Structure formats: C-alpha cells, structure tokens
Amino acid sequence: MREKIISILTELRPEFDFNEPLNFIEEGMLDSFDVINLVTALDSEFGISIDGTDVLPDNFSSVENIEALLRKNGVKA
C-alpha cells in the first residue's frame, strides 16, 4: 500500500520526495487542490469512497496518515 501511495503522490507532485518523513501539508508539498486530486486518485485506485468529513489536513500530512485513512475505509495492507 505504501508504495502505491508514494507513486500516486509522485504523479501529483513529481518535484517532491514523498519518502521523506515530513509533514506534506506544513512543508507545502500538498495544497488543498492536491488533496482533492489525491482523494480522487485514492478512491479510484483502492475502490473506496473517502467521506468528506475525512478530508482533513492531518489525514494527508504523511504516508502513514494516508495509510491509516485507507485502513479506516476498509483497505487491507
């Protein structure tokens, strides 16, 4: 799952290294438009529907937080 998330993030913003343990939102690696595109890509890739109430900056601030959100939505590791 981690590799696929990093691949999607890299497609969205190829200028950044998403393997780094940084807060993607605070570091400016992802903005609100990127988060919406990421939600769409994750929904499509993993066959889920992320609820609007889960579209919070903290849920998209790291690969680990994105993994946790996907698991919450029923995606198996």
MMTF fields as JSON, N, C-alpha, C and O atoms, coordinates in Angstrom:
{
  "mmtfVersion": "1.0.0",
  "mmtfProducer": "UNKNOWN",
  "numBonds": 307,
  "numAtoms": 308,
  "numGroups": 77,
  "numChains": 1,
  "numModels": 1,
  "chainsPerModel": [1],
  "groupsPerChain": [77],
  "chainIdList": ["A"],
  "bondAtomList": [4, 2, 8, 6, 12, 10, 16, 14, 20, 18, 24, 22, 28, 26, 32, 30, 36, 34, 40, 38, 44, 42, 48, 46, 52, 50, 56, 54, 60, 58, 64, 62, 68, 66, 72, 70, 76, 74, 80, 78, 84, 82, 88, 86, 92, 90, 96, 94, 100, 98, 104, 102, 108, 106, 112, 110, 116, 114, 120, 118, 124, 122, 128, 126, 132, 130, 136, 134, 140, 138, 144, 142, 148, 146, 152, 150, 156, 154, 160, 158, 164, 162, 168, 166, 172, 170, 176, 174, 180, 178, 184, 182, 188, 186, 192, 190, 196, 194, 200, 198, 204, 202, 208, 206, 212, 210, 216, 214, 220, 218, 224, 222, 228, 226, 232, 230, 236, 234, 240, 238, 244, 242, 248, 246, 252, 250, 256, 254, 260, 258, 264, 262, 268, 266, 272, 270, 276, 274, 280, 278, 284, 282, 288, 286, 292, 290, 296, 294, 300, 298, 304, 302],
  "bondOrderList": [1, 1, 1, 1, 1, 1, 1, 1, 1, 1, 1, 1, 1, 1, 1, 1, 1, 1, 1, 1, 1, 1, 1, 1, 1, 1, 1, 1, 1, 1, 1, 1, 1, 1, 1, 1, 1, 1, 1, 1, 1, 1, 1, 1, 1, 1, 1, 1, 1, 1, 1, 1, 1, 1, 1, 1, 1, 1, 1, 1, 1, 1, 1, 1, 1, 1, 1, 1, 1, 1, 1, 1, 1, 1, 1, 1],
  "groupList": [{"groupName": "MET", "atomNameList": ["N", "CA", "C", "O"], "elementList": ["N", "C", "C", "O"], "formalChargeList": [0, 0, 0, 0], "bondAtomList": [1, 0, 2, 1, 3, 2], "bondOrderList": [1, 1, 2], "singleLetterCode": "M", "chemCompType": "L-PEPTIDE LINKING"}, {"groupName": "ARG", "atomNameList": ["N", "CA", "C", "O"], "elementList": ["N", "C", "C", "O"], "formalChargeList": [0, 0, 0, 0], "bondAtomList": [1, 0, 2, 1, 3, 2], "bondOrderList": [1, 1, 2], "singleLetterCode": "R", "chemCompType": "L-PEPTIDE LINKING"}, {"groupName": "GLU", "atomNameList": ["N", "CA", "C", "O"], "elementList": ["N", "C", "C", "O"], "formalChargeList": [0, 0, 0, 0], "bondAtomList": [1, 0, 2, 1, 3, 2], "bondOrderList": [1, 1, 2], "singleLetterCode": "E", "chemCompType": "L-PEPTIDE LINKING"}, {"groupName": "LYS", "atomNameList": ["N", "CA", "C", "O"], "elementList": ["N", "C", "C", "O"], "formalChargeList": [0, 0, 0, 0], "bondAtomList": [1, 0, 2, 1, 3, 2], "bondOrderList": [1, 1, 2], "singleLetterCode": "K", "chemCompType": "L-PEPTIDE LINKING"}, {"groupName": "ILE", "atomNameList": ["N", "CA", "C", "O"], "elementList": ["N", "C", "C", "O"], "formalChargeList": [0, 0, 0, 0], "bondAtomList": [1, 0, 2, 1, 3, 2], "bondOrderList": [1, 1, 2], "singleLetterCode": "I", "chemCompType": "L-PEPTIDE LINKING"}, {"groupName": "SER", "atomNameList": ["N", "CA", "C", "O"], "elementList": ["N", "C", "C", "O"], "formalChargeList": [0, 0, 0, 0], "bondAtomList": [1, 0, 2, 1, 3, 2], "bondOrderList": [1, 1, 2], "singleLetterCode": "S", "chemCompType": "L-PEPTIDE LINKING"}, {"groupName": "LEU", "atomNameList": ["N", "CA", "C", "O"], "elementList": ["N", "C", "C", "O"], "formalChargeList": [0, 0, 0, 0], "bondAtomList": [1, 0, 2, 1, 3, 2], "bondOrderList": [1, 1, 2], "singleLetterCode": "L", "chemCompType": "L-PEPTIDE LINKING"}, {"groupName": "THR", "atomNameList": ["N", "CA", "C", "O"], "elementList": ["N", "C", "C", "O"], "formalChargeList": [0, 0, 0, 0], "bondAtomList": [1, 0, 2, 1, 3, 2], "bondOrderList": [1, 1, 2], "singleLetterCode": "T", "chemCompType": "L-PEPTIDE LINKING"}, {"groupName": "PRO", "atomNameList": ["N", "CA", "C", "O"], "elementList": ["N", "C", "C", "O"], "formalChargeList": [0, 0, 0, 0], "bondAtomList": [1, 0, 2, 1, 3, 2], "bondOrderList": [1, 1, 2], "singleLetterCode": "P", "chemCompType": "L-PEPTIDE LINKING"}, {"groupName": "PHE", "atomNameList": ["N", "CA", "C", "O"], "elementList": ["N", "C", "C", "O"], "formalChargeList": [0, 0, 0, 0], "bondAtomList": [1, 0, 2, 1, 3, 2], "bondOrderList": [1, 1, 2], "singleLetterCode": "F", "chemCompType": "L-PEPTIDE LINKING"}, {"groupName": "ASP", "atomNameList": ["N", "CA", "C", "O"], "elementList": ["N", "C", "C", "O"], "formalChargeList": [0, 0, 0, 0], "bondAtomList": [1, 0, 2, 1, 3, 2], "bondOrderList": [1, 1, 2], "singleLetterCode": "D", "chemCompType": "L-PEPTIDE LINKING"}, {"groupName": "ASN", "atomNameList": ["N", "CA", "C", "O"], "elementList": ["N", "C", "C", "O"], "formalChargeList": [0, 0, 0, 0], "bondAtomList": [1, 0, 2, 1, 3, 2], "bondOrderList": [1, 1, 2], "singleLetterCode": "N", "chemCompType": "L-PEPTIDE LINKING"}, {"groupName": "GLY", "atomNameList": ["N", "CA", "C", "O"], "elementList": ["N", "C", "C", "O"], "formalChargeList": [0, 0, 0, 0], "bondAtomList": [1, 0, 2, 1, 3, 2], "bondOrderList": [1, 1, 2], "singleLetterCode": "G", "chemCompType": "PEPTIDE LINKING"}, {"groupName": "VAL", "atomNameList": ["N", "CA", "C", "O"], "elementList": ["N", "C", "C", "O"], "formalChargeList": [0, 0, 0, 0], "bondAtomList": [1, 0, 2, 1, 3, 2], "bondOrderList": [1, 1, 2], "singleLetterCode": "V", "chemCompType": "L-PEPTIDE LINKING"}, {"groupName": "ALA", "atomNameList": ["N", "CA", "C", "O"], "elementList": ["N", "C", "C", "O"], "formalChargeList": [0, 0, 0, 0], "bondAtomList": [1, 0, 2, 1, 3, 2], "bondOrderList": [1, 1, 2], "singleLetterCode": "A", "chemCompType": "L-PEPTIDE LINKING"}],
  "groupTypeList": [0, 1, 2, 3, 4, 4, 5, 4, 6, 7, 2, 6, 1, 8, 2, 9, 10, 9, 11, 2, 8, 6, 11, 9, 4, 2, 2, 12, 0, 6, 10, 5, 9, 10, 13, 4, 11, 6, 13, 7, 14, 6, 10, 5, 2, 9, 12, 4, 5, 4, 10, 12, 7, 10, 13, 6, 8, 10, 11, 9, 5, 5, 13, 2, 11, 4, 2, 14, 6, 6, 1, 3, 11, 12, 13, 3, 14],
  "groupIdList": [1, 2, 3, 4, 5, 6, 7, 8, 9, 10, 11, 12, 13, 14, 15, 16, 17, 18, 19, 20, 21, 22, 23, 24, 25, 26, 27, 28, 29, 30, 31, 32, 33, 34, 35, 36, 37, 38, 39, 40, 41, 42, 43, 44, 45, 46, 47, 48, 49, 50, 51, 52, 53, 54, 55, 56, 57, 58, 59, 60, 61, 62, 63, 64, 65, 66, 67, 68, 69, 70, 71, 72, 73, 74, 75, 76, 77],
  "secStructList": [7, 2, 2, 2, 2, 2, 2, 2, 2, 2, 2, 2, 7, 6, 6, 1, 7, 6, 6, 1, 7, 1, 7, 6, 6, 6, 6, 6, 1, 7, 7, 2, 2, 2, 2, 2, 2, 2, 2, 2, 2, 2, 2, 2, 2, 2, 6, 7, 7, 7, 7, 4, 4, 4, 7, 7, 4, 4, 4, 4, 1, 1, 2, 2, 2, 2, 2, 2, 2, 2, 2, 2, 6, 6, 7, 7, 7],
  "xCoordList": [0.828, 0.0, 0.879, 0.603, 1.932, 2.806, 3.387, 3.394, 3.872, 4.484, 3.481, 3.82, 2.246, 1.223, 0.881, 0.693, 0.8, 0.524, 1.632, 1.361, 2.877, 4.002, 3.976, 4.274, 3.625, 3.52, 2.459, 2.693, 1.306, 0.231, 0.675, 0.468, 1.286, 1.769, 2.799, 2.78, 3.692, 4.735, 4.145, 4.65, 3.085, 2.407, 1.801, 1.832, 1.25, 0.644, 1.687, 1.507, 2.775, 3.804, 5.194, 5.859, 5.635, 6.901, 8.139, 9.212, 7.994, 9.154, 9.529, 10.558, 8.711, 8.968, 9.273, 8.831, 10.04, 10.341, 9.425, 9.643, 8.417, 7.435, 7.899, 7.145, 9.128, 9.715, 10.254, 10.522, 10.411, 10.936, 9.898, 8.705, 10.339, 9.393, 9.03, 9.367, 8.351, 7.948, 6.436, 5.728, 5.942, 4.513, 4.233, 4.609, 3.575, 3.372, 2.596, 2.84, 1.678, 0.869, 1.697, 1.787, 2.3, 3.087, 4.275, 4.654, 4.863, 6.028, 5.631, 6.502, 4.338, 3.884, 3.999, 3.936, 4.166, 4.272, 2.908, 2.819, 1.847, 0.476, -0.356, -0.274, -1.157, -2.113, -3.521, -3.683, -4.524, -5.899, -6.325, -7.04, -5.898, -6.228, -5.589, -6.215, -4.334, -3.648, -4.373, -4.494, -4.856, -5.563, -6.82, -7.112, -7.562, -8.771, -8.398, -9.057, -7.349, -6.895, -6.41, -6.623, -5.763, -5.294, -6.467, -6.438, -7.489, -8.687, -9.288, -9.64, -9.405, -9.957, -9.104, -9.633, -7.786, -6.884, -6.94, -6.941, -6.987, -7.064, -8.384, -8.412, -9.476, -10.783, -10.748, -11.215, -10.191, -10.135, -9.199, -9.562, -8.021, -7.012, -7.425, -7.198, -8.032, -8.337, -9.814, -10.215, -10.628, -12.037, -12.837, -13.703, -12.547, -13.24, -13.858, -13.719, -14.534, -15.065, -14.752, -15.405, -13.744, -13.356, -14.412, -14.718, -14.962, -16.014, -15.458, -14.311, -16.282, -15.878, -15.428, -14.576, -15.998, -15.602, -14.187, -13.601, -13.638, -12.269, -11.238, -10.037, -11.71, -10.79, -10.281, -10.7, -9.359, -8.746, -7.239, -6.671, -6.585, -5.138, -4.343, -3.43, -4.666, -3.911, -3.959, -2.995, -5.057, -5.185, -4.29, -4.069, -3.77, -2.963, -1.569, -0.879, -1.158, 0.113, 1.32, 2.461, 1.077, 2.18, 1.659, 0.453, 2.579, 2.192, 1.507, 0.523, 2.024, 1.443, 0.0, -0.859, -0.265, -1.63, -2.565, -3.734, -2.053, -2.863, -3.158, -4.279, -2.156, -2.373, -3.45, -4.319, -3.399, -4.397, -5.791, -6.762, -5.89, -7.181, -7.707, -8.896, -6.829, -7.247, -7.704, -8.711, -6.964, -7.379, -8.738, -9.576, -8.96, -10.253, -11.384, -12.523, -11.043, -12.03, -12.05, -12.621, -11.424, -11.535, -10.46, -10.549, -9.438, -8.358, -7.415, -6.985, -7.103, -6.179, -4.746, -4.478, -3.837, -2.418, -1.799, -0.615],
  "yCoordList": [-1.185, 0.0, 1.257, 2.216, 1.24, 2.409, 2.814, 3.992, 1.827, 2.12, 2.753, 3.672, 2.256, 2.803, 4.236, 5.088, 4.511, 5.876, 6.817, 7.905, 6.393, 7.235, 7.45, 8.547, 6.427, 6.55, 7.581, 8.409, 7.532, 8.49, 9.904, 10.841, 10.058, 11.375, 11.919, 13.104, 11.059, 11.475, 11.875, 12.793, 11.199, 11.597, 12.988, 13.786, 13.274, 14.588, 15.695, 16.772, 15.427, 16.445, 15.825, 15.532, 15.623, 14.926, 15.659, 15.066, 16.924, 17.689, 17.399, 17.878, 16.626, 16.337, 14.857, 13.993, 14.586, 13.216, 12.856, 13.296, 12.068, 11.708, 10.562, 10.101, 10.104, 9.128, 9.8, 9.135, 11.114, 11.868, 11.936, 12.07, 11.846, 11.91, 13.356, 13.846, 14.017, 15.41, 15.505, 14.584, 16.628, 16.906, 17.535, 18.68, 16.787, 17.227, 18.539, 19.332, 18.773, 19.989, 21.171, 22.198, 21.026, 22.117, 22.503, 23.674, 21.541, 21.806, 22.363, 22.699, 22.463, 22.997, 22.013, 22.404, 20.748, 19.73, 19.427, 19.058, 19.581, 19.393, 20.593, 21.047, 21.1, 22.144, 21.554, 20.364, 22.371, 21.856, 21.242, 20.24, 21.828, 21.276, 19.896, 18.97, 19.771, 18.472, 17.424, 16.271, 17.825, 16.879, 16.357, 15.162, 17.238, 16.806, 15.83, 14.806, 16.145, 15.228, 13.905, 12.844, 13.971, 12.76, 11.895, 10.676, 12.512, 11.77, 11.042, 9.867, 11.733, 11.131, 9.946, 8.893, 10.125, 9.052, 7.861, 6.712, 8.127, 7.039, 6.286, 5.057, 7.028, 6.393, 5.443, 4.307, 5.921, 5.126, 3.925, 2.805, 4.153, 3.094, 1.986, 0.808, 2.361, 1.385, 0.996, 0.208, 1.537, 1.158, 1.545, 0.795, 2.715, 3.189, 4.552, 5.103, 5.082, 6.44, 7.126, 6.877, 7.993, 8.719, 9.772, 10.608, 9.722, 10.644, 12.058, 12.253, 13.032, 14.428, 14.827, 15.701, 14.189, 14.514, 14.036, 14.452, 13.165, 12.678, 13.489, 13.24, 14.456, 15.272, 16.411, 17.564, 16.026, 16.938, 16.942, 15.907, 18.078, 18.138, 17.045, 16.472, 16.749, 15.728, 14.36, 13.6, 14.037, 12.727, 12.583, 11.472, 13.71, 13.689, 14.269, 14.627, 14.36, 15.005, 14.074, 14.535, 12.771, 11.806, 10.528, 10.289, 9.722, 8.432, 7.581, 6.9, 7.618, 6.825, 7.243, 6.391, 8.54, 9.008, 8.64, 8.326, 8.679, 8.267, 6.77, 6.34, 5.973, 4.535, 4.291, 3.439, 5.022, 4.867, 5.213, 4.537, 6.251, 6.636, 5.538, 5.22, 4.967, 3.889, 2.663, 2.043, 2.314, 1.18, 1.457, 0.559, 2.683, 3.071, 2.861, 2.574, 3.013, 2.846, 1.431, 1.192, 0.489, -0.917, -1.472, -2.627, -0.68, -1.172, -2.013, -1.592, -3.2, -4.097, -3.771, -3.424, -3.883, -3.578, -4.556, -4.443],
  "zCoordList": [0.0, 0.0, 0.0, -0.72, 0.81, 0.926, -0.434, -0.79, -1.181, -2.473, -3.433, -4.178, -3.41, -4.301, -3.907, -4.777, -2.612, -2.144, -2.605, -3.112, -2.428, -2.846, -4.349, -4.822, -5.101, -6.554, -6.946, -7.827, -6.301, -6.591, -6.226, -6.996, -5.052, -4.631, -5.613, -5.947, -6.071, -7.004, -8.348, -8.995, -8.777, -10.013, -9.871, -10.808, -8.693, -8.452, -8.365, -8.934, -7.654, -7.401, -7.563, -6.57, -8.811, -9.048, -8.519, -8.411, -8.196, -7.732, -6.272, -5.796, -5.564, -4.158, -3.93, -4.687, -2.865, -2.453, -1.288, -0.16, -1.562, -0.547, 0.35, 1.207, 0.158, 1.07, 2.327, 3.328, 2.272, 3.413, 4.53, 4.257, 5.778, 6.909, 7.261, 8.339, 6.354, 6.54, 6.614, 6.209, 7.133, 7.092, 5.732, 5.482, 4.858, 3.478, 3.38, 2.471, 4.292, 4.267, 4.765, 4.092, 5.94, 6.526, 5.659, 5.613, 4.978, 4.129, 2.758, 1.956, 2.485, 1.201, 0.052, -1.113, 0.373, -0.667, -1.279, -2.451, -0.491, -0.964, -0.538, 0.604, -1.468, -1.118, -1.194, -1.466, -0.959, -0.91, -2.245, -2.264, -3.344, -4.658, -4.829, -5.346, -4.389, -4.457, -3.621, -4.035, -2.444, -1.569, -2.257, -2.192, -2.911, -3.628, -4.744, -4.921, -5.493, -6.545, -5.959, -6.546, -4.809, -4.14, -3.692, -3.859, -3.13, -2.714, -3.91, -3.812, -5.03, -6.241, -6.698, -7.053, -6.687, -7.113, -6.16, -6.603, -4.857, -3.876, -3.998, -3.946, -4.16, -4.348, -5.539, -5.457, -6.638, -7.858, -7.711, -8.071, -7.194, -7.079, -6.121, -6.395, -4.999, -3.961, -3.916, -3.059, -4.824, -4.898, -3.672, -3.222, -3.134, -1.938, -2.209, -3.301, -1.216, -1.286, 0.037, 1.051, 0.012, 1.22, 1.504, 0.654, 2.702, 3.12, 3.254, 3.656, 2.915, 3.02, 4.409, 4.563, 5.428, 6.801, 7.119, 8.118, 6.275, 6.461, 5.68, 5.785, 4.9, 4.112, 5.003, 4.896, 5.881, 6.842, 6.61, 6.262, 6.794, 6.543, 7.251, 6.657, 8.496, 9.235, 8.568, 8.655, 7.909, 7.258, 6.032, 5.55, 5.524, 4.305, 4.529, 3.574, 5.79, 6.113, 6.015, 6.044, 5.901, 5.781, 5.133, 5.08, 4.647, 4.071, 5.135, 4.849, 6.358, 7.439, 7.729, 7.959, 7.717, 7.968, 6.82, 7.044, 5.598, 4.446, 4.542, 4.269, 4.93, 5.129, 6.183, 5.996, 7.272, 8.341, 7.83, 8.168, 7.027, 6.453, 5.53, 5.551, 4.727, 3.827, 4.616, 4.276, 5.668, 6.506, 7.145, 7.231, 7.588, 8.166, 7.158, 7.528, 5.874, 4.81, 4.243, 3.179, 4.956, 4.589, 3.689, 3.271, 3.373, 2.525, 3.377, 4.45, 2.886, 3.583, 3.184, 2.034, 4.127, 3.874, 2.909, 2.59]
}
